């Protein structure tokens, strides 16, 4: 690593090196001060947009045919029950899909505080065709603008996916908010991302208005492309790639953002409603343990709910859930007392290039897999 930087107010820091680390947050007393930000396509909803045919089909698909990923709606409902400061949804879908997307969310019993969609048609009318595929300027601008409109003392937890650049965009946003990205670096990243030149000054101006605070606690990345978790190591442990929605539920339990019973209900939803093999729950825990995302706190908290795992409450999932708790208790000695959450390890220009290459390779793999005769 190229060096260690001070945490200071403003966009004045250098553009390379390690940005430091901190212990995992304890959020049990701050649940009403957490802002959750969710992506939709490939994070919450099963959506194909790799080809023009996919885009057209998605645009005309009714709400009743859209499908959420297993456990996603269960987790989002549990998050809402904690009465957070807000749940904001930021999607790359065009504004014209608002009614169908809102209908789908309502069908799933989801309540949200804001839904931002991409002004694609407006930009097409201006001849800005790159905007259709651009995510950096669209999402970064929307995130920064939203941050200026929330209480600056709130924390944030973010959900995205590996299909495009969510880990990169969210991490950049987090470090801008924390005052760890210089104006010069921000402009260089925007240029590297082929942001329209007339949009760059706007991004810089909005970034300058964001209150400086290290507020983004977790960035969860759904591995929709089944990317290797190693590809996200340079983002640090603030970014947590996950394979299924039981995994972020466990991390949120460790952080104190969810109660044990809520996590157990997410697990039960996967087993009962989505016919997950019960062994998947234990494997999901073990994967997070090996990657260093869990501490002894998660075991202590879920063990306290062992007696409440009964058939009257959890039905056929009660056996797998009790087995899971026993597995976690056996692994407790191997877990640390606390988990260190470090931020991005590399400069953002280099990271952008590598993440773009990773996303392109993942897309090629996804398209190739779909084209294989079965």
C-alpha positions as CSV (number, residue, x, y, z in Angstrom):
1,X,0.0,0.0,0.0
2,X,1.3,3.4,-1.0
3,X,0.7,5.2,2.3
4,X,-1.7,6.2,5.0
5,X,-3.9,9.3,4.8
6,X,-5.3,11.5,7.4
7,X,-9.1,11.9,7.7
8,X,-9.8,15.6,7.2
9,X,-12.7,17.7,6.1
10,X,-13.0,18.7,2.5
11,X,-11.9,17.4,-0.9
12,X,-8.2,17.9,-0.3
13,X,-6.6,14.5,0.0
14,X,-4.1,12.8,-2.3
15,X,-5.3,10.3,-4.9
16,X,-3.6,7.1,-4.0
17,X,-2.9,4.8,-1.1
18,X,-4.8,3.2,1.8
19,X,-7.6,5.2,3.3
20,X,-7.4,3.6,6.7
21,X,-9.8,1.3,8.7
22,X,-12.1,1.2,11.7
23,X,-13.9,-1.4,13.7
24,X,-17.2,-2.7,12.5
25,X,-20.1,-0.5,13.5
26,X,-22.4,-1.1,16.4
27,X,-25.7,0.1,15.2
28,X,-28.2,-1.4,17.6
29,X,-28.9,2.0,19.2
30,X,-28.9,3.9,15.9
31,X,-31.3,2.0,13.8
32,X,-33.6,5.0,13.3
33,X,-30.6,6.9,12.1
34,X,-29.7,4.6,9.2
35,X,-30.4,5.4,5.6
36,X,-30.6,2.3,3.4
37,X,-29.9,2.6,-0.3
38,X,-30.9,-0.2,-2.7
39,X,-30.4,-0.8,-6.4
40,X,-33.2,-2.7,-8.2
41,X,-32.1,-4.5,-11.3
42,X,-29.9,-7.6,-10.5
43,X,-29.8,-6.5,-6.9
44,X,-33.5,-6.9,-5.9
45,X,-35.1,-7.9,-9.2
46,X,-34.1,-10.6,-11.6
47,X,-33.5,-8.5,-14.7
48,X,-31.7,-9.3,-17.9
49,X,-30.4,-6.3,-19.8
50,X,-27.3,-7.7,-21.5
51,X,-28.8,-7.5,-25.0
52,X,-31.2,-5.2,-26.8
53,X,-33.8,-8.1,-26.8
54,X,-33.4,-8.2,-23.0
55,X,-34.0,-4.5,-22.6
56,X,-37.1,-4.6,-24.7
57,X,-38.6,-7.6,-22.9
58,X,-37.8,-6.0,-19.5
59,X,-39.4,-2.7,-20.5
60,X,-42.8,-4.4,-21.4
61,X,-42.9,-7.0,-18.6
62,X,-45.8,-6.5,-16.2
63,X,-45.3,-6.2,-12.5
64,X,-46.8,-9.7,-11.9
65,X,-44.1,-11.3,-14.0
66,X,-41.2,-9.6,-12.4
67,X,-39.3,-11.7,-9.8
68,X,-37.3,-10.7,-6.8
69,X,-34.2,-12.7,-5.8
70,X,-34.9,-15.2,-3.0
71,X,-34.9,-13.6,0.4
72,X,-34.6,-10.0,-1.0
73,X,-38.1,-9.0,-0.2
74,X,-38.0,-10.7,3.2
75,X,-34.8,-8.9,4.1
76,X,-36.2,-5.5,2.9
77,X,-39.4,-6.0,4.9
78,X,-37.3,-6.8,8.0
79,X,-35.2,-3.7,7.4
80,X,-38.4,-1.5,7.2
81,X,-39.6,-3.0,10.5
82,X,-36.6,-1.5,12.2
83,X,-38.0,2.0,11.4
84,X,-34.8,3.3,9.7
85,X,-34.4,7.0,8.8
86,X,-35.2,6.1,5.1
87,X,-35.1,3.5,2.4
88,X,-34.1,5.0,-0.9
89,X,-34.1,3.0,-4.2
90,X,-31.8,4.1,-7.0
91,X,-32.4,2.2,-10.3
92,X,-30.9,2.4,-13.8
93,X,-34.3,1.6,-15.2
94,X,-35.9,4.4,-17.2
95,X,-38.4,6.8,-15.7
96,X,-41.1,5.4,-17.9
97,X,-41.1,2.2,-15.9
98,X,-42.0,3.9,-12.6
99,X,-45.6,2.6,-12.4
100,X,-44.7,-1.0,-13.1
101,X,-41.8,-1.0,-10.7
102,X,-43.8,0.6,-7.9
103,X,-46.5,-1.9,-8.5
104,X,-44.0,-4.8,-8.1
105,X,-42.7,-3.3,-4.9
106,X,-46.2,-3.0,-3.5
107,X,-47.0,-6.6,-4.5
108,X,-43.9,-7.7,-2.4
109,X,-45.1,-5.6,0.6
110,X,-42.2,-3.2,0.3
111,X,-42.5,0.4,1.6
112,X,-39.9,2.9,0.5
113,X,-39.2,6.6,0.9
114,X,-37.8,7.5,-2.5
115,X,-37.4,5.9,-5.9
116,X,-35.0,7.5,-8.4
117,X,-35.1,6.3,-12.0
118,X,-32.9,7.2,-14.9
119,X,-34.0,10.0,-17.3
120,X,-33.0,8.0,-20.3
121,X,-35.6,9.3,-22.8
122,X,-34.8,12.9,-21.9
123,X,-31.1,12.3,-22.6
124,X,-31.8,10.4,-25.8
125,X,-33.8,13.4,-27.1
126,X,-30.7,15.5,-26.6
127,X,-28.5,13.0,-28.5
128,X,-26.7,11.8,-25.4
129,X,-26.6,8.2,-26.3
130,X,-23.8,7.2,-24.0
131,X,-26.0,8.1,-21.1
132,X,-28.0,4.9,-21.6
133,X,-25.0,2.8,-20.5
134,X,-23.5,5.3,-18.2
135,X,-23.8,4.5,-14.5
136,X,-21.0,6.6,-12.9
137,X,-22.4,10.1,-13.6
138,X,-26.0,9.1,-13.1
139,X,-25.7,7.1,-9.9
140,X,-22.9,9.2,-8.3
141,X,-24.8,12.5,-9.0
142,X,-28.0,11.0,-7.6
143,X,-26.3,9.7,-4.5
144,X,-24.4,12.9,-3.8
145,X,-27.5,15.0,-4.3
146,X,-29.5,12.7,-2.0
147,X,-26.9,12.9,0.7
148,X,-27.2,16.7,0.8
149,X,-30.9,16.3,1.6
150,X,-30.6,13.9,4.6
151,X,-29.6,14.5,8.2
152,X,-25.8,14.6,8.1
153,X,-25.6,12.6,11.3
154,X,-27.2,9.5,9.6
155,X,-25.3,6.4,8.7
156,X,-25.8,4.6,5.4
157,X,-26.0,0.9,4.3
158,X,-26.0,0.2,0.6
159,X,-27.0,-2.7,-1.7
160,X,-25.9,-3.2,-5.3
161,X,-24.6,-5.9,-7.6
162,X,-21.7,-7.0,-9.6
163,X,-23.2,-6.6,-13.0
164,X,-21.8,-3.1,-13.6
165,X,-19.9,-0.8,-11.3
166,X,-21.9,-0.6,-8.0
167,X,-19.0,-1.5,-5.8
168,X,-16.8,1.2,-7.4
169,X,-19.5,3.9,-7.5
170,X,-20.7,3.3,-3.9
171,X,-17.1,3.2,-2.6
172,X,-16.2,6.5,-4.4
173,X,-19.4,8.0,-3.0
174,X,-18.5,6.9,0.5
175,X,-15.0,8.3,0.3
176,X,-16.2,11.6,-1.2
177,X,-18.7,11.9,1.8
178,X,-15.8,11.1,4.2
179,X,-13.6,13.8,2.6
180,X,-11.0,11.3,1.3
181,X,-11.3,12.1,-2.5
182,X,-9.7,15.2,-4.0
183,X,-11.5,17.4,-6.5
184,X,-8.8,16.6,-9.0
185,X,-9.2,12.9,-8.6
186,X,-13.0,13.1,-8.9
187,X,-12.6,15.0,-12.2
188,X,-10.0,12.4,-13.4
189,X,-12.3,9.5,-12.6
190,X,-15.2,11.2,-14.4
191,X,-13.1,11.7,-17.5
192,X,-11.9,8.1,-17.4
193,X,-15.6,7.0,-17.1
194,X,-16.4,9.1,-20.3
195,X,-18.8,11.3,-18.4
196,X,-20.1,14.0,-20.7
197,X,-17.8,17.1,-20.1
198,X,-20.7,19.4,-19.3
199,X,-21.8,17.0,-16.5
200,X,-18.4,17.0,-14.7
201,X,-18.7,20.5,-13.1
202,X,-22.1,19.6,-11.8
203,X,-20.8,16.5,-10.1
204,X,-17.9,18.5,-8.5
205,X,-20.3,21.2,-7.3
206,X,-22.6,18.7,-5.7
207,X,-19.7,16.8,-4.1
208,X,-18.5,20.0,-2.5
209,X,-21.9,20.5,-0.8
210,X,-21.9,17.1,0.8
211,X,-21.4,17.3,4.6
212,X,-18.1,15.6,5.4
213,X,-18.6,12.5,7.5
214,X,-17.5,8.8,7.4
215,X,-21.1,7.7,7.2
216,X,-21.3,4.8,4.8
217,X,-21.0,1.7,7.0
218,X,-21.6,-1.2,4.7
219,X,-21.7,-1.8,0.9
220,X,-23.3,-5.1,0.1
221,X,-22.8,-6.4,-3.5
222,X,-25.0,-9.2,-4.8
223,X,-23.0,-11.6,-6.9
224,X,-25.6,-11.9,-9.7
225,X,-22.8,-12.7,-12.1
226,X,-21.3,-15.2,-9.6
227,X,-18.1,-13.2,-9.7
228,X,-15.2,-14.3,-7.6
229,X,-15.2,-12.5,-4.3
230,X,-11.4,-12.0,-4.8
231,X,-12.2,-9.5,-7.5
232,X,-13.6,-7.1,-4.8
233,X,-10.6,-7.4,-2.3
234,X,-9.3,-4.0,-3.3
235,X,-12.4,-2.3,-2.1
236,X,-11.7,-3.4,1.4
237,X,-14.1,-5.0,4.0
238,X,-16.5,-2.1,3.8
239,X,-17.7,-3.9,0.6
240,X,-19.2,-7.3,1.3
241,X,-19.9,-9.4,-1.8
242,X,-22.7,-12.0,-1.1
243,X,-24.2,-15.0,-2.8
244,X,-27.7,-15.0,-1.1
245,X,-29.7,-12.7,1.1
246,X,-29.1,-14.6,4.2
247,X,-25.5,-13.4,4.2
248,X,-26.2,-9.7,4.5
249,X,-28.8,-10.5,7.1
250,X,-26.0,-12.1,9.2
251,X,-23.7,-9.2,8.8
252,X,-26.4,-6.8,9.7
253,X,-27.1,-8.9,12.8
254,X,-23.4,-8.7,13.7
255,X,-23.5,-4.9,13.2
256,X,-26.7,-4.6,15.4
257,X,-28.8,-3.3,12.6
258,X,-31.2,-6.3,12.7
259,X,-32.4,-8.6,15.5
260,X,-31.7,-12.3,15.6
261,X,-35.4,-13.2,15.0
262,X,-35.5,-11.0,11.9
263,X,-32.4,-12.9,10.5
264,X,-34.1,-16.2,11.3
265,X,-37.2,-15.2,9.4
266,X,-35.1,-14.4,6.4
267,X,-33.5,-17.8,6.7
268,X,-36.9,-19.5,7.0
269,X,-38.1,-17.6,3.9
270,X,-35.2,-19.1,1.9
271,X,-35.9,-22.6,3.1
272,X,-39.7,-22.6,3.0
273,X,-40.7,-20.2,0.2
274,X,-37.7,-20.8,-2.1
275,X,-36.9,-24.4,-1.2
276,X,-33.2,-23.7,-0.4
277,X,-31.3,-26.7,0.8
278,X,-31.0,-26.3,4.6
279,X,-27.3,-26.8,4.3
280,X,-27.0,-23.5,2.4
281,X,-27.6,-21.5,5.6
282,X,-24.7,-23.1,7.4
283,X,-22.5,-22.8,4.2
284,X,-23.5,-19.1,3.9
285,X,-22.3,-18.5,7.5
286,X,-19.1,-20.4,7.0
287,X,-18.3,-18.4,3.8
288,X,-18.6,-15.1,5.7
289,X,-16.6,-16.5,8.6
290,X,-13.7,-17.5,6.3
291,X,-13.8,-14.1,4.6
292,X,-13.6,-12.3,7.9
293,X,-17.0,-10.5,7.9
294,X,-18.3,-11.9,11.2
295,X,-17.4,-11.6,14.9
296,X,-18.4,-13.5,18.0
297,X,-21.2,-11.0,18.4
298,X,-23.3,-12.6,15.6
299,X,-23.1,-16.0,17.4
300,X,-24.0,-14.5,20.8
301,X,-27.0,-12.7,19.4
302,X,-28.4,-15.6,17.4
303,X,-27.9,-18.0,20.3
304,X,-30.2,-15.9,22.4
305,X,-33.0,-16.8,20.1
306,X,-32.5,-20.6,20.0
307,X,-35.4,-21.4,22.3
308,X,-37.8,-19.3,20.1
309,X,-37.1,-21.6,17.1
310,X,-40.1,-23.8,17.2
311,X,-42.4,-25.3,14.6
312,X,-45.3,-23.1,15.6
313,X,-43.2,-20.0,14.5
314,X,-40.9,-21.3,11.8
315,X,-42.7,-24.4,10.6
316,X,-40.5,-26.8,8.6
317,X,-37.6,-24.4,8.8
318,X,-37.3,-24.8,12.6
319,X,-35.0,-27.9,12.3
320,X,-32.6,-26.3,9.8
321,X,-32.5,-23.1,11.8
322,X,-31.7,-24.9,15.1
323,X,-29.0,-26.8,13.3
324,X,-27.6,-23.5,11.9
325,X,-27.4,-22.0,15.4
326,X,-25.5,-25.1,16.7
327,X,-23.1,-24.9,13.8
328,X,-22.5,-21.2,14.6
329,X,-21.9,-21.9,18.3
330,X,-19.3,-24.5,17.4
331,X,-17.5,-22.0,15.2
332,X,-17.5,-19.2,17.8
333,X,-14.0,-19.9,19.1
334,X,-12.6,-19.2,15.6
335,X,-14.3,-15.8,15.3
336,X,-12.6,-12.6,16.3
337,X,-14.0,-10.3,19.1
338,X,-14.4,-7.5,16.6
339,X,-14.2,-7.2,12.8
340,X,-12.1,-4.5,11.2
341,X,-13.8,-2.7,8.3
342,X,-11.2,-1.1,6.0
343,X,-12.0,1.0,3.0
344,X,-10.7,1.1,-0.5
345,X,-7.0,0.1,-0.7
346,X,-6.1,1.5,-4.1
347,X,-6.3,4.7,-6.0
348,X,-9.6,5.1,-7.8
349,X,-8.2,5.6,-11.3
350,X,-6.5,2.2,-11.2
351,X,-9.5,0.6,-9.5
352,X,-11.9,1.9,-12.1
353,X,-9.9,0.3,-14.9
354,X,-9.8,-3.0,-13.1
355,X,-13.4,-3.0,-12.1
356,X,-14.4,-2.2,-15.7
357,X,-12.4,-5.1,-16.9
358,X,-14.0,-7.4,-14.3
359,X,-17.6,-6.2,-15.2
360,X,-16.9,-6.8,-19.0
361,X,-15.6,-10.2,-18.4
362,X,-18.6,-11.1,-16.1
363,X,-21.0,-9.9,-18.8
364,X,-19.3,-11.9,-21.5
365,X,-19.4,-15.0,-19.2
366,X,-23.1,-14.4,-18.6
367,X,-24.0,-14.0,-22.2
368,X,-21.9,-17.0,-23.2
369,X,-23.5,-19.1,-20.5
370,X,-27.0,-18.3,-21.8
371,X,-26.1,-19.1,-25.3
372,X,-24.8,-22.6,-24.5
373,X,-27.3,-25.2,-26.0
374,X,-29.0,-27.1,-23.3
